[in-house]
Amino acid sequence: MKLNITMLLAALLSFATGYAGIGIIPRPLAVTEGKGSFPITSRTVVVTPEPLRTSAEFFAEDLARALGVRTTVATDGNARRAIRLAVDPSLGTEEYLLAVTRKGITIRGGAPQGVFYGLQSLLQLAVANAGDVPAVVVRDKPCMAYRGAMLDACRHFFPVEDVKRYIDLLALHKLNRFHWHLTDDQGWRIEIKRYPRLTEIGSERKETLVGLMPKKGGEMRFDGRPYGGYYTQEEIREIVAYAAARYVEVIPEIEMPGHGMGALASYPWLGCTGGPYEVWTRWGISEDVYCAGKDTTYEFIEHVLEEVIGLFPSRLIHIGGDECPKQRWKECPACRKRMAEENIRDEKALQSYFVRRIEKWLQAHGREIIGWDEILEGGVSPTATIMVWRDQQHGVEAVRKGNRVIMTPKWNCYLDYSQTSDPKRWEPLCNLRYLPLQQVYRLDPYDRLLPKERANVLGVQANVWTEYMPDMQCVERMVLPRLAALAETAWACDRKDYNDFVRRLRDFVRIYDLRSYRYSDFVFRGIE
């Protein structure tokens, strides 16, 4: 398919530069506004080569839902009133060029995902202007390669359709990584055929802590009802394929060596004491962890990971590594013996031994580990990717040790924290720590790093822990619109402007409304 390059160049040369009337999130690299507009109607044809057809059909469906306009998708290049899509190798992989004139619309991307992101921007312009898209040229590309969001499916379980809805949110915001937290003390959520008890026993807890964690002397309240759920391998393949069609890569997290009560309850020999263990009904951190001294522990994990990597094509496999108490290891004869045999100086170094052993196995199978920043303790391989959650200083230290990092500091990126300073009034069921929209937007992933060190910052990620989020409605209300602020940092961290962001956000939330997403409008009411 040939594009009308003459028309495109003429459009680029004739427009006046400015952002005033354009409301795209994340903020584009360059916007050049022109005169007139192009109305998208039922006569409009989306002309696309076959490899881009799926993205074109997604766009047509979104338009139909949002505006009631049913466009046609075709490979016929002769349509007059058309939206034309093409891959242009002269552009970067995720880069796109969107040109709107009175005669038509052209989107070129360096690869199919670039075209997909161009269509997301076009959708925003179409919705904001009731289908009458203003004449404009948008040249755009992301600052960061890794742009992610995590969902914890362990504290509360989300059915397949809810996970797909969450992935749709990521795609809308031009995020390209879905970090799926699948195992923890409160439940094991992934089917492993070699170990059926993981889902028969480990996926269900006998009851659940309700309400907020009590302070000193308070009593915990439980609902008294069994709670569980897990994803079959068939469902996981379905979700991975669904995400891939939207250029979102799924990164699984199999937590170790702590946060493993779902596994220990299923197979007590995995722990230092041999149990008995129960899937945790409360939030927090269990003292019981995987035994680091037994070879059978590592054999179990390797067998689990063997099935995991068969389900997830992601190069990165998240192994957790955070909040692992060491008391059981101090008291365990098998762990003490392992430390003596391997000349391991202390329990922090034993965790490092554990992580390195799993990393070596994954590398032998063509994968790489990613872990929370605690895996730095005791020393870690420079090939490990570090997900920084406690504070950015840990990220600075990791970068200077040669590790690649993803910035997820809790005071900018934990979207389970309250969005208001008065959560008891507006968000009675949430983590009471306060993280307003502006604080999310304020994240500087390169803070305290020298220019030459910044290449080791792969990107940023929003984290969504679900102790107080029982369903997707609650998740949406907590992450929106803060996810848009995180997305702008990931995509456009070199061109952020908070006041302009809030202006554009007023248009952007129309898509939330049209898709029936729940979101918090505190910023518009001035009650953050």
C-alpha positions as CSV (number, residue, x, y, z in Angstrom):
1,M,0.0,0.0,0.0
2,K,1.4,3.4,-1.0
3,L,0.8,6.5,1.1
4,N,0.3,10.0,-0.3
5,I,3.7,11.3,1.0
6,T,3.2,14.7,-0.8
7,M,0.0,15.3,1.2
8,L,1.8,14.4,4.4
9,L,4.8,16.6,3.8
10,A,2.5,19.5,2.8
11,A,0.6,19.1,6.0
12,L,3.8,19.1,8.1
13,L,5.0,22.3,6.4
14,S,1.7,24.3,6.5
15,F,0.6,23.9,10.1
16,A,1.2,26.2,13.1
17,T,2.9,24.6,16.1
18,G,1.1,24.4,19.4
19,Y,-0.5,22.2,22.1
20,A,-3.4,24.4,23.0
21,G,-6.3,22.4,21.5
22,I,-4.8,18.9,21.6
23,G,-5.5,16.6,24.6
24,I,-3.4,13.5,24.1
25,I,-2.2,11.5,27.1
26,P,0.7,10.6,27.4
27,R,1.9,14.0,26.1
28,P,3.3,13.6,22.6
29,L,6.8,14.6,21.5
30,A,5.6,17.2,19.0
31,V,2.2,18.5,17.9
32,T,1.6,20.8,14.9
33,E,-1.9,22.1,14.6
34,G,-3.5,23.1,11.3
35,K,-6.8,24.3,9.9
36,G,-10.0,22.4,9.4
37,S,-10.8,18.9,10.5
38,F,-11.6,15.4,9.2
39,P,-15.0,13.9,10.3
40,I,-15.0,10.2,10.9
41,T,-18.3,8.8,9.7
42,S,-19.8,5.4,8.8
43,R,-18.4,6.0,5.3
44,T,-14.8,6.2,6.6
45,V,-12.6,3.2,5.7
46,V,-9.6,2.2,7.8
47,V,-7.2,1.0,5.0
48,T,-4.6,-1.3,6.4
49,P,-2.1,-3.9,5.4
50,E,-3.0,-7.4,6.7
51,P,-0.4,-7.5,9.5
52,L,-2.1,-4.4,11.0
53,R,-5.7,-5.6,10.6
54,T,-6.2,-6.7,14.2
55,S,-5.2,-3.2,15.5
56,A,-7.4,-1.6,12.9
57,E,-10.4,-3.8,14.0
58,F,-9.7,-2.9,17.7
59,F,-9.9,0.8,16.7
60,A,-13.1,0.3,14.8
61,E,-14.7,-1.4,17.7
62,D,-13.6,1.3,20.1
63,L,-15.0,4.0,17.8
64,A,-18.3,2.1,17.5
65,R,-18.6,1.9,21.3
66,A,-17.5,5.5,21.9
67,L,-19.3,7.4,19.2
68,G,-21.7,5.0,17.6
69,V,-19.8,5.2,14.3
70,R,-19.2,2.0,12.5
71,T,-16.2,2.3,10.2
72,T,-15.1,-0.3,7.7
73,V,-11.7,-2.1,7.8
74,A,-10.3,-3.0,4.4
75,T,-7.0,-3.7,2.6
76,D,-8.3,-1.8,-0.5
77,G,-6.0,1.3,-0.9
78,N,-8.4,3.2,-3.2
79,A,-10.9,4.4,-0.6
80,R,-11.2,8.2,-0.7
81,R,-12.3,9.1,2.8
82,A,-9.8,7.0,4.6
83,I,-7.7,6.4,7.7
84,R,-4.5,4.8,6.2
85,L,-2.1,2.7,8.3
86,A,1.4,1.7,7.4
87,V,4.7,0.5,8.8
88,D,7.6,2.8,8.1
89,P,11.0,1.3,9.0
90,S,12.6,4.7,9.1
91,L,10.8,5.3,12.4
92,G,11.6,3.7,15.8
93,T,9.8,0.5,16.8
94,E,7.3,2.3,19.1
95,E,7.5,5.7,17.3
96,Y,4.5,6.9,15.2
97,L,3.5,9.8,13.0
98,L,-0.2,10.8,12.9
99,A,-1.3,13.3,10.3
100,V,-4.8,14.6,10.0
101,T,-6.0,16.8,7.1
102,R,-9.3,17.7,5.7
103,K,-8.9,14.9,3.1
104,G,-7.9,12.0,5.3
105,I,-5.8,10.6,8.2
106,T,-2.5,8.8,8.0
107,I,-0.7,6.8,10.7
108,R,2.8,5.5,10.2
109,G,4.7,3.5,12.8
110,G,8.1,2.1,12.9
111,A,6.6,-1.3,13.7
112,P,3.0,-2.6,14.3
113,Q,3.1,-1.4,17.9
114,G,3.9,2.1,16.8
115,V,0.8,2.1,14.6
116,F,-1.2,0.8,17.5
117,Y,-0.1,3.7,19.7
118,G,-0.9,6.1,16.9
119,L,-4.4,4.6,16.9
120,Q,-4.7,5.2,20.6
121,S,-3.9,8.9,20.1
122,L,-6.4,9.1,17.2
123,L,-9.1,7.5,19.4
124,Q,-8.5,10.2,22.1
125,L,-8.8,13.0,19.5
126,A,-11.9,11.5,18.0
127,V,-13.7,11.1,21.3
128,A,-12.7,14.5,22.6
129,N,-14.1,16.1,19.4
130,A,-17.2,13.9,18.9
131,G,-15.6,12.3,15.8
132,D,-14.6,15.5,14.0
133,V,-10.9,15.2,14.3
134,P,-8.9,18.5,14.2
135,A,-6.2,18.9,11.5
136,V,-3.0,18.1,13.2
137,V,0.4,16.3,12.9
138,V,1.6,14.4,15.9
139,R,5.1,13.0,16.0
140,D,5.6,10.8,19.0
141,K,7.8,8.2,20.7
142,P,8.3,7.0,24.3
143,C,11.2,8.0,26.5
144,M,11.3,4.6,28.3
145,A,11.3,1.1,26.9
146,Y,9.6,-0.5,30.0
147,R,6.3,1.0,30.9
148,G,4.4,-1.2,33.3
149,A,1.7,-1.9,35.8
150,M,1.4,-4.7,38.3
151,L,-1.7,-6.5,39.6
152,D,-1.7,-8.6,42.7
153,A,-4.1,-11.5,42.2
154,C,-3.2,-13.2,45.5
155,R,-4.8,-11.1,48.2
156,H,-7.9,-10.9,46.0
157,F,-8.5,-13.0,42.9
158,F,-9.6,-11.5,39.6
159,P,-11.4,-13.6,36.9
160,V,-10.1,-13.8,33.4
161,E,-12.4,-11.1,32.0
162,D,-11.3,-8.7,34.7
163,V,-7.6,-9.3,33.9
164,K,-8.4,-8.6,30.3
165,R,-10.1,-5.4,31.2
166,Y,-7.0,-4.4,33.2
167,I,-4.8,-5.1,30.2
168,D,-7.1,-2.9,28.1
169,L,-6.4,-0.1,30.5
170,L,-2.7,-0.6,30.1
171,A,-3.0,-0.5,26.3
172,L,-5.1,2.6,26.4
173,H,-2.3,4.3,28.4
174,K,0.4,3.1,26.0
175,L,1.9,0.8,28.8
176,N,3.6,-2.3,27.5
177,R,4.3,-4.5,30.5
178,F,1.8,-6.4,32.7
179,H,3.4,-7.6,35.9
180,W,1.2,-10.4,37.2
181,H,1.7,-11.2,40.9
182,L,0.6,-14.9,41.1
183,T,1.9,-16.5,44.3
184,D,2.0,-15.2,47.9
185,D,1.3,-16.1,51.5
186,Q,-2.4,-15.5,50.9
187,G,-2.8,-17.8,47.8
188,W,-1.3,-19.6,44.9
189,R,-3.0,-18.6,41.7
190,I,-1.3,-20.5,38.8
191,E,-2.0,-24.1,37.9
192,I,1.2,-26.3,38.0
193,K,0.4,-29.7,36.6
194,R,3.3,-31.5,38.3
195,Y,2.1,-30.2,41.7
196,P,-1.7,-30.3,41.8
197,R,-1.9,-29.5,45.5
198,L,-0.7,-26.0,44.8
199,T,-4.2,-25.2,43.5
200,E,-6.2,-27.8,45.4
201,I,-4.9,-26.5,48.7
202,G,-2.7,-23.5,48.1
203,S,-5.2,-21.4,46.2
204,E,-7.8,-21.3,49.0
205,R,-7.8,-19.7,52.4
206,K,-10.4,-20.6,55.0
207,E,-11.4,-17.0,55.6
208,T,-10.1,-13.4,55.0
209,L,-9.2,-10.5,57.2
210,V,-11.7,-7.7,56.6
211,G,-11.3,-4.0,57.4
212,L,-8.1,-2.2,58.0
213,M,-5.3,-3.7,60.0
214,P,-5.9,-3.0,63.7
215,K,-3.4,-0.9,65.7
216,K,-1.8,-2.2,69.0
217,G,-4.3,-4.1,71.1
218,G,-7.0,-4.2,68.5
219,E,-8.7,-7.4,67.4
220,M,-8.6,-8.7,63.8
221,R,-11.9,-9.3,62.1
222,F,-12.4,-12.1,59.7
223,D,-15.4,-12.8,57.4
224,G,-15.5,-16.5,58.2
225,R,-16.0,-17.6,54.5
226,P,-13.5,-19.6,52.4
227,Y,-11.9,-17.6,49.6
228,G,-10.0,-18.8,46.6
229,G,-9.4,-19.0,42.9
230,Y,-6.7,-19.7,40.4
231,Y,-5.9,-19.5,36.7
232,T,-5.7,-22.7,34.6
233,Q,-2.9,-23.0,32.2
234,E,-5.4,-22.7,29.3
235,E,-6.6,-19.4,30.8
236,I,-3.1,-18.1,31.2
237,R,-2.3,-18.8,27.6
238,E,-5.6,-17.0,26.7
239,I,-4.6,-13.9,28.7
240,V,-1.0,-13.9,27.4
241,A,-2.3,-14.0,23.8
242,Y,-4.9,-11.3,24.6
243,A,-2.1,-9.0,25.9
244,A,0.2,-9.7,23.0
245,A,-2.4,-8.6,20.5
246,R,-2.4,-5.2,22.3
247,Y,1.5,-5.1,22.5
248,V,1.5,-5.8,26.2
249,E,4.1,-8.4,27.5
250,V,3.0,-10.4,30.6
251,I,5.7,-10.9,33.2
252,P,4.8,-13.5,35.8
253,E,5.9,-13.3,39.4
254,I,6.5,-16.5,41.4
255,E,7.5,-15.2,44.8
256,M,10.5,-16.7,46.6
257,P,12.1,-17.3,49.1
258,G,9.6,-15.5,51.3
259,H,5.8,-15.0,50.7
260,G,5.5,-18.7,50.0
261,M,2.7,-19.9,52.4
262,G,0.5,-20.9,49.5
263,A,3.2,-23.4,48.5
264,L,4.2,-24.5,52.0
265,A,0.6,-25.3,53.0
266,S,0.4,-27.5,49.9
267,Y,3.7,-29.2,50.3
268,P,5.0,-28.8,54.0
269,W,8.4,-30.3,53.2
270,L,9.2,-27.1,51.4
271,G,9.6,-25.3,54.8
272,C,12.3,-25.4,57.4
273,T,10.0,-26.9,60.2
274,G,7.9,-29.2,58.1
275,G,4.7,-27.5,59.2
276,P,1.8,-27.8,59.6
277,Y,1.1,-24.7,57.5
278,E,-2.0,-22.8,56.4
279,V,-2.6,-20.4,53.6
280,W,-2.5,-17.0,55.4
281,T,-5.9,-15.4,56.2
282,R,-4.4,-12.1,57.2
283,W,-2.2,-9.5,55.5
284,G,1.4,-9.0,56.3
285,I,4.5,-11.2,56.2
286,S,4.8,-14.8,57.5
287,E,8.0,-16.0,59.3
288,D,7.7,-19.3,57.5
289,V,9.6,-19.3,54.2
290,Y,11.1,-21.7,51.7
291,C,13.9,-23.8,53.2
292,A,17.2,-22.6,51.6
293,G,19.1,-25.6,52.8
294,K,17.3,-28.5,51.1
295,D,18.0,-29.5,47.5
296,T,14.4,-30.6,47.2
297,T,13.3,-26.9,47.6
298,Y,15.3,-25.9,44.5
299,E,14.1,-29.0,42.6
300,F,10.5,-27.9,43.3
301,I,11.1,-24.3,42.2
302,E,12.9,-25.5,39.0
303,H,10.0,-27.8,38.2
304,V,7.5,-24.9,38.8
305,L,9.5,-22.5,36.7
306,E,9.8,-25.1,33.9
307,E,6.0,-24.9,33.5
308,V,5.9,-21.2,34.0
309,I,8.4,-20.4,31.2
310,G,6.3,-22.7,29.0
311,L,3.3,-20.4,29.5
312,F,5.0,-17.0,29.4
313,P,7.3,-16.0,26.5
314,S,8.6,-13.0,28.5
315,R,12.4,-12.8,28.7
316,L,12.1,-11.6,32.3
317,I,10.7,-13.8,35.1
318,H,10.0,-12.1,38.4
319,I,11.1,-14.1,41.4
320,G,10.0,-11.6,44.1
321,G,12.8,-11.7,46.8
322,D,11.3,-9.1,49.1
323,E,10.4,-9.2,52.8
324,C,11.9,-12.6,53.5
325,P,12.3,-13.1,57.3
326,K,15.5,-15.0,58.2
327,Q,14.6,-16.4,61.7
328,R,13.6,-19.9,60.4
329,W,17.0,-20.1,58.5
330,K,18.9,-19.2,61.7
331,E,17.2,-22.2,63.5
332,C,17.2,-24.7,60.6
333,P,19.9,-27.4,60.6
334,A,19.6,-27.9,56.8
335,C,20.2,-24.1,56.3
336,R,23.1,-24.0,58.8
337,K,24.7,-27.0,57.0
338,R,24.2,-25.3,53.6
339,M,25.9,-22.1,54.9
340,A,28.9,-24.1,56.2
341,E,29.3,-26.1,53.0
342,E,29.1,-23.1,50.8
343,N,31.1,-20.8,53.1
344,I,28.1,-18.4,53.3
345,R,28.7,-15.7,56.0
346,D,25.1,-14.9,57.1
347,E,21.4,-15.3,56.3
348,K,21.4,-12.3,53.9
349,A,24.2,-14.0,51.9
350,L,22.1,-17.2,52.1
351,Q,19.3,-15.4,50.3
352,S,21.8,-14.2,47.7
353,Y,22.9,-17.8,47.2
354,F,19.2,-18.8,46.8
355,V,18.6,-16.0,44.2
356,R,21.8,-16.7,42.3
357,R,21.0,-20.4,42.1
358,I,17.6,-19.7,40.6
359,E,19.1,-17.1,38.3
360,K,21.6,-19.5,36.9
361,W,18.9,-22.1,36.2
362,L,16.7,-19.5,34.4
363,Q,19.7,-18.2,32.4
364,A,20.4,-21.8,31.3
365,H,16.8,-21.8,30.0
366,G,17.1,-18.5,28.1
367,R,15.5,-16.3,30.7
368,E,16.6,-13.6,33.1
369,I,15.4,-12.8,36.6
370,I,13.9,-9.6,37.9
371,G,13.4,-9.1,41.7
372,W,12.4,-6.5,44.2
373,D,15.3,-4.4,45.6
374,E,15.9,-6.7,48.6
375,I,17.7,-9.1,46.3
376,L,20.6,-6.6,46.4
377,E,21.2,-7.6,50.1
378,G,24.0,-10.0,50.4
379,G,25.2,-9.4,46.9
380,V,23.5,-10.2,43.6
381,S,24.6,-10.9,40.1
382,P,25.0,-7.8,37.9
383,T,22.8,-9.4,35.3
384,A,19.7,-9.3,37.5
385,T,17.2,-6.6,36.9
386,I,16.1,-4.8,40.1
387,M,12.6,-3.5,40.7
388,V,13.0,-0.6,43.1
389,W,10.1,-0.2,45.5
390,R,11.4,1.1,48.9
391,D,13.0,4.3,47.7
392,Q,15.0,5.5,44.7
393,Q,18.3,5.4,46.6
394,H,18.2,1.6,46.3
395,G,17.9,2.2,42.5
396,V,20.8,4.5,42.5
397,E,22.9,1.9,44.3
398,A,21.8,-0.8,41.9
399,V,22.7,1.2,38.8
400,R,26.1,2.0,40.2
401,K,26.7,-1.7,40.8
402,G,25.9,-2.3,37.1
403,N,22.4,-3.6,37.4
404,R,19.5,-2.5,35.3
405,V,16.5,-1.1,37.3
406,I,12.8,-0.4,37.0
407,M,11.7,2.4,39.2
408,T,8.6,1.7,41.3
409,P,9.2,3.7,44.5
410,K,6.2,3.3,46.8
411,W,5.7,7.1,47.4
412,N,5.1,7.6,43.7
413,C,4.0,4.3,42.3
414,Y,1.8,2.4,44.9
415,L,-1.7,3.0,43.6
416,D,-3.3,1.1,46.5
417,Y,-2.4,4.1,48.7
418,S,-5.2,6.6,49.3
419,Q,-5.7,9.3,46.7
420,T,-7.1,11.8,49.3
421,S,-5.9,13.2,52.5
422,D,-9.3,12.3,54.0
423,P,-9.6,8.6,53.2
424,K,-12.1,7.7,55.9
425,R,-14.6,10.0,54.2
426,W,-13.9,9.2,50.5
427,E,-12.0,5.8,50.5
428,P,-12.9,4.0,53.7
429,L,-11.5,0.7,52.4
430,C,-7.9,1.4,51.3
431,N,-4.3,1.7,52.5
432,L,-4.4,4.9,54.5
433,R,-1.0,6.1,53.2
434,Y,-1.6,9.2,51.1
435,L,-0.5,9.4,47.4
436,P,-2.3,12.1,45.4
437,L,-2.2,12.4,41.6
438,Q,0.4,15.2,41.6
439,Q,2.8,13.0,43.7
440,V,2.5,10.2,41.1
441,Y,3.2,12.7,38.4
442,R,6.2,14.1,40.2
443,L,8.3,10.9,39.9
444,D,11.7,11.5,38.3
445,P,13.1,8.1,37.5
446,Y,16.5,9.6,36.8
447,D,16.8,11.5,40.1
448,R,20.4,11.6,41.5
449,L,21.8,9.7,38.5
450,L,24.5,11.0,36.2
451,P,23.6,11.2,32.5
452,K,25.9,8.3,31.7
453,E,24.1,6.1,34.3
454,R,20.6,6.7,33.0
455,A,20.7,4.0,30.4
456,N,20.4,1.4,33.1
457,V,17.0,2.7,34.1
458,L,14.7,0.6,31.9
459,G,11.5,2.2,32.9
460,V,8.8,2.7,35.6
461,Q,5.9,0.8,36.9
462,A,2.7,1.3,38.9
463,N,2.1,-1.3,41.6
464,V,-1.4,-2.4,42.7
465,W,-1.5,-4.5,45.9
466,T,-5.0,-5.7,46.6
467,E,-5.5,-6.3,50.3
468,Y,-8.3,-3.7,50.2
469,M,-9.4,-4.2,46.6
470,P,-11.9,-7.0,46.5
471,D,-13.0,-6.5,42.8
472,M,-12.1,-4.8,39.6
473,Q,-14.4,-2.0,40.2
474,C,-12.4,-1.0,43.3
475,V,-9.1,-1.5,41.4
476,E,-10.3,0.9,38.6
477,R,-11.4,3.5,41.1
478,M,-8.0,3.4,42.9
479,V,-5.8,3.4,39.8
480,L,-7.6,5.9,37.7
481,P,-6.7,8.6,36.9
482,R,-3.3,8.1,38.7
483,L,-2.4,5.4,36.1
484,A,-2.5,8.2,33.5
485,A,0.1,10.2,35.5
486,L,2.4,7.2,35.7
487,A,2.0,6.6,32.0
488,E,3.0,10.1,31.2
489,T,6.2,9.7,33.2
490,A,7.0,6.5,31.4
491,W,6.3,7.8,27.9
492,A,7.1,11.5,28.2
493,C,9.3,12.1,31.3
494,D,11.4,14.7,29.4
495,R,8.4,16.9,28.6
496,K,6.1,16.8,31.6
497,D,3.9,19.7,32.7
498,Y,1.4,19.0,35.5
499,N,-1.0,21.8,34.8
500,D,-1.2,20.9,31.1
501,F,-1.6,17.3,32.1
502,V,-4.7,18.1,34.2
503,R,-6.1,20.1,31.3
504,R,-5.7,17.1,28.9
505,L,-7.0,14.7,31.6
506,R,-10.4,16.4,31.4
507,D,-10.7,15.2,27.8
508,F,-9.1,11.8,28.5
509,V,-11.5,10.7,31.2
510,R,-14.3,10.9,28.5
511,I,-12.9,7.5,27.3
512,Y,-13.1,6.2,30.9
513,D,-16.8,7.3,30.9
514,L,-17.5,5.7,27.5
515,R,-15.9,2.4,28.5
516,S,-17.6,2.5,31.9
517,Y,-14.4,2.6,33.8
518,R,-14.7,3.7,37.4
519,Y,-12.3,6.5,38.3
520,S,-11.8,9.0,41.1
521,D,-12.5,12.7,40.2
522,F,-10.9,14.2,43.3
523,V,-8.5,16.3,41.3
524,F,-11.4,18.0,39.4
525,R,-13.2,18.6,42.7
526,G,-10.1,20.1,44.4
527,I,-10.3,17.7,47.4
528,E,-7.0,15.8,47.1
